Every structure is written in C-alpha cells, then in structure tokens.
Amino acid sequence: MAVEIIAVAPRKSELKRFVKFGIELYKDSDCYVPPLISDEVQTLLPDKNPAFDYCSAQEFMAYRDGQPVGRIAVIINDLVNRRSGRKEARFGFVDFIDDAEVSDALFEAASTWARQHGMNELIGPMGFTDMDHEGMLIEGFDQMGTMATIYNYPYYPAHMERMGFVKDTDWVEYRIDVPAEVPEKFKRIASLVRQKYGLRSLKFNSRRKIKELYGHALFDLINEAYDKLYGYSPLNKRQIDYYIDKYLGIIRLDCLSVIVDKEDRLIALGLSMPSMSKALRKSHGRMLPLGWYHLLQGIYGRNDVVDLLLIAVKKEYMSRGVNALIFEDLIPIFNKEGYKEAESNIELEGNDSVRLQWQYFTHRQHRRRRAYRKSI
C-alpha cells in the first residue's frame, strides 16, 4: 500500500496520537526513555507553549493501510532566523519505521510545508527551543537514554544520509564516575575563586523562596551563557514563567547549586537531577494510574545515577574557575544520596571549555548525536 501523509490538527486528541506513535514504535527497546505524554502534547499545543509567540509549526503523520508508520514536526523559529539571517525550518519529533518510502514521504511533506512558508533549508532534529530535545543519535545505541535526550534506532542516520542530509554539528555525552571526594584540583580552585571574587554557594529548602529571589534570574543567566551556542533561541518572559511553573516543582533543591557574589547577584548555577530514565520507562509516559508513583520514586527513591542537566556562568566569570564551586557544592550531596555515576547531558563537540572539565574525573564518551542540514 502507498504511504499516506496526514497533517495533524493542533488539537489535544490528534497530538496525543502523534506523541503515542513515538512511544509505541519503541515498545520493544531496552534503551528508549519515553517522554510524559501530557508534557509532549503541551509542548505542541499553540495555546499552551509560549514559544508559539514567535514560532509556527505543523505536524504530519504517515499511514500505510490505515496504520501509523511515521511522524514528523516542522517548525519555523522566526526569532532564530532573524538573529541568523537564514531561512531555516527545523524538523523534530521525528520517528519512522525502517522504510525508505515512509521517511521520504515524511521529509517531503515537511520540506513542502517549509518552502510554502518561505524557507530554503531544513535542519534538525531540533525543537522550538533548547529546552526541547535535539540531535539524532548516531553512536551509543546500546545505552539507555535520558529524559533530556532523544533515542532513535540505528537505521535513522542511514535514512538521513540517503536523503541527502549532511552533518551540521555534533554533540557528545559522557558517563562520569562520581568521586568519593571533591578532586584536590577543584578544592584549590574553589578556594582561590571564593577569596578573589567573594563568591559563595547558596542552598534552598523553599521553592517559593528560590522563585522569589532567583526564578527569573536563573533563566536570564541561561539566556546569557548559552546565547552564542548552536541554534540557541533566547527565552522571553512568558517562556521563563512557563518553565518556572513547569520545572521548579519537580527539581530536587539539594541538587541545585546557586553561586552568588557579595551583593547576592546570581553568578552561576548547576542544575542536576536524579536520573528519571528507569522511572519514565516504568510509567510508559503516563501519569495515571501509577506513573506518578514511579516518577516520585525516581526523584526521591534510591538511585545510583544523577543527570547533570546544565551549568551556566555569567560571561565575565567564564574560564575563571567558577565551575569548581559548583562541583565542590554538589559532589558531597551526590555521595550522600548514593549516586555512583553522572550523565553529562549533550555538549557541542567543539566546546572545549566544557569538555576539558571532565579530565579530572574518570569518564567515557558513550553517546554522540547529530544535527543535519539540507537545502530544500
């Protein structure tokens, strides 16, 4: 049977079907970590996601003989295009069976929609912003994914190359052994940085307090620190409010490192979280009937892996050893909680300042992912 491409309407019921296809495709995979269906649908709903203030999008599903066999979203981020001067459309939320007819049909639908909206390039996988998943897995298919990254089957990159897509950039990921103590090098640097710049670490036991004092400042710092990174889309006030409400309620405050100066101005932050991979797999992407229990166990139960979600430092303090203060703060907490290993999250392959910090730890690169580009 021929492949039929259907445009997905921006309604909750249809987007839920779109999201569930991705989960169903990986039901037999030991490495796939599903998203929460409700979160993924909310990201794709124009009246819920503030990124639609400057983005437009269209989702497509592929069917054969009435059965779903693929999906793709195509996104135009006008803010990023104005900053770059390019006419790029992003593709993301992409999954398909190992069938050239299916992948060709999906990407042709995405390319046609993008051309109709004045675009001449297609890049991805990327989402609306850096808060969404990005990068197609090209190495590490035998490694369990994380809640912050994409897992895909090994045949995906071959389809991309066959269709004429080329590498635009790569990200790498590391698995790091949590040391029993803060490395001596970090201790010395942290001591020097404290004395020279008057910096100190803050800990919070109140979500309300951190929201009042540093809620917006945390995301303003992320905007500043990540501004020049690949494809970065600065978050506006509505988006910051959205992410504060979405994430502040679930992070473990002891796994958040906040570094301030003498005037209590935010200088750096390190955000980590117990790995949610196994909990999300048990939940199958659903909060009910028992998904919420598995997620709570993932956050507060026994766990031996911690995800290093992000580190951000103010520009004037970059390359001045501030990261040492973050690790000095977090490593004792990791040991107290029994975390044995850490996941680094994705790092641009050319970001040497980030990559070199792992030289003081036992570590290994275990995954690589890629953003592709093609003229359309």
C-alpha positions in Angstrom: 0.0 0.0 0.0 1.1 3.6 -0.7 2.1 5.8 2.1 -0.5 8.5 3.0 0.7 11.7 4.8 -1.9 13.4 7.0 -1.5 16.9 8.5 -2.1 16.8 12.3 -4.6 19.3 13.6 -3.5 21.3 16.6 -5.9 19.6 18.9 -5.1 17.6 22.0 -6.6 14.4 20.8 -4.7 14.4 17.5 -1.4 15.5 19.1 -1.8 12.7 21.7 -2.0 10.2 18.8 1.1 11.8 17.3 3.1 11.5 20.6 1.9 8.0 21.3 3.2 6.7 18.0 6.8 7.6 19.0 6.3 5.6 22.2 4.7 2.6 20.5 7.5 2.4 18.0 10.0 1.7 20.8 7.9 -0.6 22.9 10.5 -3.5 22.4 13.6 -1.3 23.0 15.5 -1.6 26.2 17.2 1.8 25.7 14.3 4.1 24.9 13.1 6.5 27.5 9.5 7.8 26.8 8.5 11.4 27.5 5.5 12.2 29.6 2.7 12.2 27.0 1.0 15.2 28.7 4.2 17.3 28.6 4.9 16.4 25.0 1.3 17.3 23.9 1.5 20.6 25.8 4.8 21.5 24.0 3.0 21.0 20.7 -0.2 23.0 21.5 -0.1 26.6 20.3 -2.3 27.8 23.1 -0.1 26.2 25.8 3.5 26.7 24.6 4.7 30.3 24.7 7.3 29.5 22.0 4.4 29.9 19.6 4.8 33.7 20.2 7.5 33.6 17.5 7.3 30.0 16.1 4.9 28.3 13.7 4.7 24.5 13.3 3.0 21.7 11.5 3.0 18.0 12.5 2.5 15.2 10.0 1.8 11.5 10.4 2.4 8.8 7.8 0.0 5.9 7.4 0.0 2.7 5.4 -3.1 0.6 5.1 -4.6 2.7 7.9 -1.8 2.0 10.4 0.6 4.8 11.6 4.2 4.2 10.3 5.9 7.6 10.9 5.7 11.1 12.2 7.5 14.5 11.9 7.1 18.1 13.1 8.3 21.0 11.1 9.0 24.3 13.0 9.9 27.8 11.9 11.5 29.8 14.7 11.3 33.4 13.4 13.4 34.7 16.3 16.4 32.5 15.5 16.0 33.2 11.8 16.1 36.9 12.4 19.2 36.5 14.5 21.0 34.3 12.0 19.7 35.9 8.8 18.9 32.4 7.4 15.6 30.9 6.2 15.7 27.7 8.2 12.9 25.3 9.1 13.5 22.8 11.9 12.4 19.2 11.9 11.8 17.4 15.1 9.7 14.9 16.9 10.6 12.5 14.1 10.2 8.8 14.1 9.6 6.2 11.3 9.8 2.6 10.6 12.8 1.3 8.6 11.2 2.0 5.2 12.6 4.5 2.6 9.1 5.2 1.2 8.0 6.3 4.7 10.9 8.5 5.5 10.9 10.1 2.0 7.2 10.9 2.3 7.6 12.4 5.8 10.5 14.6 4.8 9.0 15.7 1.5 5.8 16.8 3.4 8.0 18.7 5.9 10.1 20.3 3.1 7.0 21.3 1.1 5.4 23.0 4.1 8.7 24.8 4.8 9.0 26.0 1.2 5.5 27.2 1.2 6.4 29.4 4.2 9.4 30.9 2.6 12.1 28.6 3.9 15.0 27.2 1.9 16.8 24.9 4.4 15.7 22.1 6.7 17.8 21.4 9.9 17.3 19.1 12.8 16.3 17.2 14.8 15.5 20.3 16.9 12.6 21.6 18.8 11.1 25.0 19.4 13.9 26.0 21.8 16.9 24.4 23.5 14.5 23.3 26.2 13.2 20.7 23.7 15.1 17.5 22.6 17.6 17.9 19.9 20.2 15.8 18.0 19.8 12.4 16.3 21.7 9.6 18.0 24.5 8.3 15.8 26.6 6.4 18.4 25.6 4.7 21.6 22.5 2.8 20.5 23.2 0.2 23.3 23.0 2.9 26.0 19.8 3.8 27.8 18.7 7.3 27.0 17.9 10.1 29.4 14.8 12.3 30.0 16.6 15.2 28.3 17.7 13.4 25.1 16.4 11.6 22.0 16.8 7.9 21.5 16.4 6.6 18.0 17.1 3.3 16.2 20.4 2.8 14.3 18.8 3.0 10.9 17.8 6.6 11.3 21.2 8.2 10.3 21.4 6.0 7.2 18.0 7.3 6.0 19.2 10.9 6.6 22.3 10.4 4.5 20.4 8.6 1.8 18.0 11.6 1.6 21.0 14.0 1.1 21.2 15.5 4.6 24.7 16.4 5.8 26.2 17.0 9.2 25.7 20.4 10.6 27.1 19.8 14.1 27.6 17.0 16.6 27.0 16.8 20.4 28.8 14.3 22.6 27.7 12.9 26.0 29.8 11.4 28.9 29.3 8.9 31.6 31.2 10.1 34.7 32.1 8.3 37.9 31.1 10.3 40.9 34.3 10.6 43.0 34.3 9.8 46.7 35.7 13.3 47.4 35.9 16.6 45.5 39.1 16.4 43.4 42.0 18.3 45.0 42.4 20.5 41.9 38.8 21.6 42.3 39.2 22.3 46.0 42.2 24.6 45.4 40.5 26.4 42.6 37.3 26.8 44.5 39.2 28.3 47.5 41.0 30.8 45.2 37.8 31.8 43.5 36.0 32.4 46.7 38.8 34.6 48.1 39.4 36.5 44.8 35.8 37.3 43.8 33.9 36.9 47.1 31.6 34.3 45.7 29.6 31.8 47.8 27.2 29.0 47.4 23.5 29.2 48.4 21.2 26.3 49.3 17.5 26.5 49.5 14.8 24.4 51.2 11.9 26.5 49.9 10.7 26.5 46.3 8.8 29.7 47.0 11.9 31.4 48.2 14.1 30.5 45.2 11.3 31.5 42.9 11.0 34.9 44.5 14.7 35.6 44.7 16.1 33.9 41.6 13.3 32.5 39.5 13.7 34.8 36.5 17.4 35.3 37.2 18.1 31.6 36.7 16.7 31.7 33.2 18.2 35.1 32.4 21.6 33.6 33.2 20.9 30.6 30.9 20.0 33.1 28.1 23.3 34.9 28.7 25.5 31.9 29.0 24.1 30.0 26.0 23.4 32.9 23.7 26.1 32.0 21.1 25.6 28.3 21.1 24.3 26.4 18.1 20.8 27.4 17.2 20.0 29.0 20.6 16.6 30.6 20.9 16.5 33.1 23.8 13.6 32.6 26.2 11.2 35.5 26.7 9.4 36.4 29.9 6.3 34.3 29.1 8.5 31.3 28.4 10.5 31.8 31.6 7.3 32.0 33.6 6.2 28.8 31.8 9.4 26.9 32.6 9.5 28.1 36.2 6.0 26.7 36.8 6.8 23.5 34.8 10.1 22.6 36.4 10.6 24.3 39.8 8.0 22.0 41.3 9.9 18.8 40.4 13.6 19.6 40.8 15.4 18.5 44.0 16.6 21.7 45.6 19.7 19.9 47.1 20.8 19.1 43.6 20.6 22.7 42.5 23.8 24.8 43.0 23.4 28.5 43.1 26.6 30.7 43.2 26.3 34.4 44.1 28.6 37.4 44.7 28.8 39.7 47.7 25.7 41.6 46.5 23.8 38.3 46.2 23.8 38.7 42.4 23.5 35.4 40.6 26.8 34.4 39.0 26.5 30.7 38.2 24.2 27.7 38.6 24.5 24.0 38.3 21.3 22.0 37.8 21.3 18.3 38.3 18.6 15.7 39.0 18.4 12.0 39.8 18.1 10.0 36.6 14.5 9.6 35.6 15.2 7.1 32.9 14.0 4.0 34.7 11.1 5.8 36.3 9.8 7.1 32.9 10.2 3.6 31.4 8.0 2.2 34.1 5.5 4.9 33.7 5.2 4.3 29.9 4.8 8.1 29.5 1.6 8.2 31.6 0.9 9.8 35.0 -2.0 7.5 35.7 -2.7 5.1 37.1 0.7 4.6 38.7 3.0 6.8 36.6 3.1 9.4 39.3 4.3 6.9 41.9 7.2 5.7 39.6 8.2 9.4 39.0 8.2 10.2 42.7 10.4 7.1 43.3 12.7 8.3 40.6 13.1 11.7 42.2 13.2 10.8 45.9 13.8 7.0 46.0 17.0 5.0 45.7 19.0 5.9 42.6 22.6 5.5 41.6 22.7 7.8 38.6 22.4 11.6 38.5 21.8 13.7 35.4 23.9 16.9 35.1 21.3 18.9 33.2 23.2 22.2 32.8 25.8 24.6 34.1 25.6 28.3 33.3 28.1 31.0 34.3 27.9 34.8 33.7 30.1 35.8 30.8 32.5 37.9 32.9 33.2 34.9 35.1 33.7 32.3 32.4 37.0 30.5 32.4 37.7 31.8 35.9 37.2 28.6 37.8 33.6 29.2 39.0 32.7 25.6 37.9 34.9 24.3 40.7 32.5 25.9 43.2 29.6 24.1 41.7 31.3 20.7 41.8 32.6 21.4 45.4 28.9 22.0 46.3 27.3 19.1 44.5 29.8 16.2 44.9 29.3 15.7 48.6 25.5 15.7 48.0 25.9 13.1 45.3 27.8 10.9 47.6 25.3 11.4 50.4 22.5 10.4 48.1 24.4 7.3 46.8 24.8 8.5 43.2 27.7 6.5 41.7 27.6 7.8 38.1 26.6 11.0 36.3 25.3 11.7 32.9 26.7 14.9 31.3 23.8 15.8 29.0 24.7 16.9 25.5 27.7 19.1 24.8 28.8 20.6 21.5 31.8 18.6 20.2 33.9 21.8 19.9 33.0 23.2 23.3 36.5 22.5 24.8 35.9 24.6 27.9 33.2 22.2 29.0 34.8 19.0 27.7 38.1 19.7 29.5 36.5 19.8 32.9 35.9 16.1 32.8 39.6 15.4 32.7 39.6 15.5 36.5 37.1 12.6 36.7 37.0 9.0 35.5 34.8 9.3 32.4 34.0 7.9 29.0 32.2 9.3 26.0 29.3 6.9 25.4 26.9 8.7 23.0 27.1 11.1 20.1 24.3 12.8 18.3 24.0 14.9 15.2 22.1 17.8 13.7 21.6 17.5 9.9 21.1 20.2 7.3 19.7 20.1 3.7 18.8 22.8 1.2 15.2 22.4 0.1 
